Structures are given as C-alpha cells and as structure tokens.
Amino acid sequence: MMIGSVGDVHGRKFLEILKEQRKMEQLELLLLAGDMTDSNDLDQFDLAIDELRRLGGAPMIGVFGNEEYDESHQEYRKRKEITFLDDEVMTFEKEGMKVKIVGTTGSLDRPTWWQRTNLPDIWRRYQLRIEKVSQLLTRDDADLLILLAHYALTYKTLVGEKEDRYSEMGSRRFESIILETGPDIVLHAHAHGGTRTATILKEQKSLEDFGKGTRKITIYNVSLPLTRSITCFDARKEDGNLHIMKRECG
C-alpha cells in the first residue's frame, strides 16, 4: 500500500511546490497534517485540495492545523472528499491490509501568547488531548498503526527552529506515549525550518523491561516548505510481517 503525507501548504503560499510534483496514481491513501490553508481562508484551502486531487485520486484523511480555526471546523468537514480526525480514530482497508489512523491537532507544552490570552482553558485542553490520544493509540487487529498530528510530537524534529520556541511548536510529552504504543508511522507538520526525521528510543532500564529490548521509532516531519515534496511510504505484508519503506511518490 502506497501512503503519502503532507502538511503546511498554507494555501497559495506554497502552492507552487505542489504544482511541481509528479502525478501519483499509485498512491492509495493521502494523509493531510494540517495548515492546508492560511488564516482560515476556505477558498485557499480548496485551491490546495484541488491541486492535490490533480496529482492523484487517493482518499484523503486529515487533521486540523492552527490555520484551520476551531469555529470553522464544520465548514472544512463539508468537503466530502476529506475525512477529518479531531482526536479521533478511523480504519481503512485495502487489499487485505487494515490500517488504523489516529488523528489529532496535537498539543503544545506551552500555549502561544494568543492562546494563553484568549483561551483560558487551553492548558487543560492540551492535557486532555494527550490523554485521549494515548487511549486511542491501540493496535487492536490493525496491520498498520499510524499517528497523524499537526504540532510536533517531539522536540527532535524541531532542530533548525529557534530553540526558545520549541515548547510553543509541539509537545515532547508524546514521546513516551509513542514509545509505549509503538505506532508504525508517526507524522506531523508545523515546523517549516525543522528536521525531516528524528528517532526516539526506549532502552531497557529496569528488571520490568528485561527481554523487551530497545524500541526505536522514527518521527517524520512532513511540512511541505521543509520537504519540498509529498512524503511517501510503501507498506506491505509479506509472510505475516509488516515492511515499511520510505520512497519517492511519483
């Protein structure tokens, strides 16, 4: 199964990068990591989606970014070609592979000045979101488990941004959740000047961990102004084992 992901198109701002992409007819699922528009402009959102649709006809599943304002979420949901996940989960099946996707805007370790000023419950909302995502990230009978977010899920993919802004661009509290639940693909956007990939790991540190080995998980930053392309993965089941390879989309 070919899976693609992209975020931070920001409407017209980075639309030209999309126009440079080759067609992706082989893509079977496209995950949108938020900020597809700028300043809640629905027309610019539609421009970005139209360009993505030109590249291929894969089903689109997305999360809201900070540029898709809360009060307009229902308007975005009316775009029938996209399924939005707002601290929600869905499954997608094709050719014998069952994919479970957990989608969230994500959280910030320190809400932005605007958020602190205008949203008095924002600290609690971010904490509850982390708890909700932790509950949703169960594999059940899925062959492939994906975590899709907008805000950064680790500070490691923020390297390249100003360090004093890290806490207002993502939350490293997701790291322990990711290591415990073990999603197969972890994606976020938001960090235009960050790092494309970063690996987090959990090492054996106690008797309770004995025999579990070291768990390493790669987190991908799919911000379009950083990657300059849609990020794609080839996920396959062979002999009962899951194999995932990052590869070119076109």
C-alpha positions, -999 to 999 in steps of 0.1 A, spaced: 0 0 0 14 34 -10 7 61 16 15 98 12 15 127 37 19 164 35 12 195 57 17 232 57 7 241 22 -7 273 36 -30 279 6 -13 300 -21 19 304 -1 34 271 -10 10 260 -38 37 263 -64 56 234 -47 26 212 -51 24 222 -88 59 209 -93 50 174 -80 47 145 -104 14 127 -106 9 99 -80 -16 75 -95 -2 46 -74 -10 65 -41 -37 47 -22 -40 69 9 -31 106 14 -27 120 50 -30 157 55 -11 171 85 -29 204 88 -24 241 78 -35 234 43 -47 270 42 -36 303 57 -56 324 82 -87 302 79 -92 311 42 -116 284 29 -110 294 -8 -73 289 -4 -79 256 13 -99 245 -17 -71 256 -40 -46 233 -21 -70 204 -22 -78 208 -59 -40 207 -66 -37 175 -45 -66 160 -63 -49 167 -96 -19 147 -85 -40 116 -78 -73 102 -66 -64 86 -33 -87 90 -3 -77 119 19 -77 118 57 -66 150 76 -62 168 109 -68 204 116 -38 228 119 -37 261 137 -46 279 105 -79 260 103 -97 278 131 -119 259 155 -150 279 146 -148 268 110 -141 231 115 -177 221 104 -171 241 72 -140 221 65 -158 189 72 -183 197 45 -155 190 20 -167 154 14 -135 143 -2 -117 146 31 -122 128 64 -111 149 93 -99 133 126 -100 156 156 -87 134 184 -104 106 166 -96 73 150 -107 55 118 -97 24 99 -90 20 63 -88 -14 45 -74 -22 11 -61 -54 -5 -61 -73 27 -43 -47 48 -61 -30 77 -48 5 86 -57 23 118 -52 60 118 -53 82 150 -55 119 141 -51 150 163 -40 186 160 -16 178 188 -5 198 218 19 224 229 40 222 261 35 260 264 4 275 246 12 305 224 7 340 238 -25 344 218 -38 311 231 -29 319 267 -47 353 263 -78 342 245 -84 306 255 -84 303 293 -89 265 293 -61 258 267 -37 242 292 -64 217 302 -74 211 266 -39 202 257 -35 179 286 -68 161 279 -58 158 242 -26 140 252 -46 116 274 -72 110 246 -45 102 220 -29 78 245 -61 59 248 -68 58 211 -33 45 201 -41 8 204 -33 -16 176 -64 -39 181 -64 -61 150 -49 -35 126 -19 -44 105 -6 -8 103 -10 18 131 -4 55 121 -3 86 143 -10 118 124 -7 152 140 -1 188 131 20 201 160 54 185 165 54 152 185 90 156 197 115 184 200 139 164 180 122 173 147 123 210 157 161 212 154 166 241 130 139 262 145 147 287 173 152 266 205 133 290 227 102 284 205 102 246 208 76 245 236 52 266 216 56 244 185 50 209 199 50 186 229 77 161 238 52 145 262 40 125 232 74 107 231 66 83 260 32 76 245 47 68 211 73 45 226 47 27 247 22 22 220 45 16 190 28 32 160 43 21 127 43 55 111 44 88 130 38 121 112 35 158 119 40 192 103 41 228 116 79 231 117 89 247 84 125 250 94 129 219 114 143 185 107 127 159 83 131 129 106 142 121 141 144 88 160 133 84 196 142 53 216 134 34 247 161 14 263 160 -14 289 164 4 322 147 -19 348 140 -55 355 105 -50 343 119 -41 308 141 -72 307 138 -90 274 119 -62 257 150 -48 240 154 -13 227 124 2 208 133 28 182 106 48 164 112 74 136 90 105 136 86 123 102 81 160 97 60 163 65 59 201 64 59 210 26 82 240 28 108 217 45 105 186 25 96 203 -9 77 171 -18 50 148 -5 64 122 18 55 86 8 58 52 23 53 17 8 37 -6 34 35 -43 27 27 -75 45 50 -104 35 49 -138 52 29 -123 80 54 -95 87 50 -58 81 75 -40 60 76 -2 56 99 17 33 101 54 27 102 61 -11 96 86 -39 59 93 -46 59 98 -83 
